[in-house]
Amino acid sequence: MDPDRLNTPSTSAIAIEAFGHQLHISQDPNSKHLGMTVWDASMVLVKYLEKNSRKGRFSPAKIKGKRVIELGAGCGLAGLGMALLGCDVILTDQLEVLPLLARNVGRNKSWISQGSSDSGSFGSVLVAELDWGNRTQIEAVGPPFDYIIGTDVVYAEHLLEPLIEAILALSGPRTIILIGHEIRSTTVHEQMIEMLKNNFIVRSIPKSKMDIKYQHPSIQLYMMELKAQPKCNSEPCKTIKLKELSHASDEEKEACDCGEMHNGEPSTAVELKDLVPQNGKLDDWEIRRCGAMAARLLRDVKLT
């Protein structure tokens, strides 16, 4: 595949190496459904998991067999990354996305099994329809989960409340939530952070914990836990007691190593010139990021 075509509307697939395997992800950027494109936040999340998989929370010894659900899975990259760690994963999205999602699962499971002598380390992967407001579909996937993940699942304000309600319905007392988000709208981002903080203990994952290449100031990763929930008058609820980070074990601190958020904003500004390496040559990821930056800079330009 011509690397210059990676982020163009005619590109039908991308390839990314993760955990010693080459993942091949089909996409359909020409589709009107946003879930049929591989968004950069999913790449950042997968490479974050890979970097932190040698020890701590995301080491295969600790995470193998954990139940994971991905919301708005789209092309399935982030969930496949969790499966490569040995997790049992359910990838969910709206009905029209499922055929592409299932194809990505099938092709990658097959290639990994053929090319690895340790294919048993690959966890199970299922695909399921899940509209966030559908209680029947939520119950059908069998909550609670050990991990809930999602990347670039919110791009408009009306999606925030259904997303948070779905996360709460899928969570248990010890559930960890991992969210990858690229800031495209300051208004949506600020409202998302405010609503998340009302329901969860939210920590921003520092850039030092991310892959040195697969990161960007506009892409944030958040790790969250449920706050203690009051008892509900309409139906029985469990009171959740969480260990504060100060009481966590050394291993848990090392695995998380997250600081409290500062309004969820990037700490530094970025310009196009900062993305170009000194040798003037761009690889696939850098081309992708320059394209995204150019789109943001030009979004308010009107041609007359």
PERAZI-V913015 format. One record per backbone hydrogen bond with DSSP energy under -0.5 kcal/mol. CO is the residue of the C=O (numbers start at 1). NH is the residue of the N-H. Records with the same first field share a line. If there is no record, write none. Layout:
CO = NH ; NH
This chain:
2 = 5
3 = 6
5 = 8
8 = 11
11 = 29
12 = 27
14 = 25
16 = 23
18 = 21
21 = 18 ; 23
23 = 16 ; 25
24 = 26
25 = 14
28 = 31
32 = 34
33 = 36
34 = 37
36 = 28
37 = 39
39 = 42 ; 43
40 = 44
41 = 45
42 = 46
43 = 47
44 = 48
45 = 49
46 = 50
47 = 51
48 = 52
50 = 53
52 = 58
53 = 60
55 = 58
56 = 59
59 = 62 ; 63
60 = 64
63 = 66
66 = 88
67 = 146 ; 147
68 = 90
69 = 71 ; 149
70 = 73 ; 92
73 = 76
76 = 80
77 = 81
78 = 82
79 = 83
80 = 84
81 = 85
82 = 85 ; 87
83 = 86 ; 123
86 = 65
87 = 89
88 = 68
89 = 91 ; 126
90 = 70 ; 92
91 = 128
92 = 73
93 = 130
94 = 97 ; 98
95 = 98
97 = 101
98 = 102
99 = 103
100 = 104
101 = 105
102 = 106
103 = 107
104 = 108
105 = 109
106 = 110
107 = 111
108 = 112
109 = 113
110 = 114
111 = 115
112 = 116
116 = 119
118 = 121
119 = 122
124 = 89
126 = 91
128 = 93
130 = 132
131 = 134
133 = 135
134 = 138
135 = 139
136 = 140
137 = 141
138 = 141 ; 143
139 = 142
146 = 176
147 = 69
148 = 178
149 = 71
150 = 180
156 = 159
157 = 160 ; 161
158 = 162
159 = 163
160 = 164
161 = 165
162 = 166
163 = 167
164 = 168
165 = 169
166 = 170
167 = 171
168 = 171
170 = 144 ; 145
172 = 175
176 = 148
177 = 179 ; 224
178 = 150
179 = 222
180 = 152
181 = 183 ; 220
182 = 184
185 = 189
186 = 190
187 = 191
188 = 192
189 = 193
190 = 194
191 = 195
192 = 196
193 = 197
194 = 198
195 = 199
196 = 199 ; 200
199 = 227
200 = 202
201 = 225
202 = 261
203 = 223
204 = 259
206 = 209
207 = 210
213 = 215
216 = 219
218 = 183 ; 220
220 = 181
221 = 205
222 = 179
223 = 203
224 = 177
225 = 201
238 = 240
239 = 241
240 = 242
244 = 247
245 = 248
249 = 253
250 = 254
251 = 255
252 = 256
253 = 257
257 = 206
259 = 204
261 = 263
262 = 265
271 = 274 ; 275
272 = 275 ; 276
273 = 276
275 = 277
277 = 280
283 = 287
284 = 288
285 = 289
286 = 290
287 = 291
288 = 292
289 = 293
290 = 294
291 = 295
292 = 296
293 = 297
294 = 298
295 = 299
296 = 299
298 = 301
